[in-house]
Amino acid sequence: MLRKGVVLGVNYTVSNISEAVTYVRNHLDLLKGQYICFSNVHTTVMSYDREDVREAENSSALTFPDGAPIARLLRHDADTEAVRMPGPDFMEEMLKASMDGQTTHYFYGSTQETLDKLKANIERKYPGTIVKGYYSPPFRDLSDAEEDEMIDMINKADPDIIWIGLGAPRQEKWMLAHKGKFRGVCVGVGAAFDFHAGTIKRAPGWIQLIGLEWLYRMLQNPERLVKRYFFTNIRFMWLIATGRNKKK
C-alpha cells in the first residue's frame, strides 16, 4: 500500500522498491501519460525555493524520496515506514522484473556514447527485457517540428515506461511539459543512465547505506557538485531546524 508524506512542500509517496515496482507494473494503464519523480535533498530545496520546480514535482503521479534525510523526516513527521528509494535502484529492479517480457522500455536523454554502453549492459544483464528504443536529444530546445517528431517516434514505439535522463530539475520540468503526450509513463532518473552504462562509478553499497552517496559524488566532481550538494545540504538542515517544514 502506497502512503503519502510532505517535506518542505513536496508531496512524497512512501513505499519500498519492490512494492513500487510491482505497483507501477500493475497500474501501467492508470499511469499512461503521467510521470514519476525521484527527489533528493537538492531537488527538495529547489522545490522549496522555486515554484516551477515544486509544481513539476507535485504534478507527478508519484514522487519517491531519493535521499536518506528525506526518508528520515517522512518516518518522523508523517509516521510512515519510509525508506530511501534511489532512482538507479528502482530502474535496476524494474529492468530485472521486466526480464519476463511483460513491460517494455524506452530511454530518452544523455549522450549517444552513454546510450550505446547502456544498451550493451542491459542486453547482457537483463536478457528478455524489451527495449523499444534509445534517443539522445540535442543539447538545445527542440523546434516545434522536432518536438512533434520526437513525440510521434516514441509513441509509435509504444513503450510502457519512458526513462528520462536529463538531470534535475530539467527532467522534472520536461516531464510536466510533456504530461499527457505519451502513451507510456515517464520516469525521471537522471544519472541512472550513467551508472548503469558504467560511464560514472556509483558509490559502494556501504556508503549508500550510511546516507553519504552525495558526498561520494561530490568528491568525484567537486567543481560541478560542491554547490549542488554541500551548500544545499546546509540550507536543508537550516530549513528543517528553523521549522520551515511545518510552514510550507
Secondary structure, 3 states (H helix, E strand, C coil): CCEEEEECCEEEEECCHHHHHHHHHHCHHHHCCCEEEEECHHHHHHHHHCHHHHHHHHCCCEEEECCHHHHHHHHHHCCCCCCCCCHHHHHHHHHHHHHHCCCEEEEEECCHHHHHHHHHHHHHHCCCCEEEEEECCCCCCCCHHHHHHHHHHHHHHCCCEEEEECCCCHHHHHHHHCCCCCCCEEEECCCHHHHHHCCCCCCCHHHHHCCCHHHHHHHHCHHHHHHHHHHHHHHHHHHHHCCHHHCC
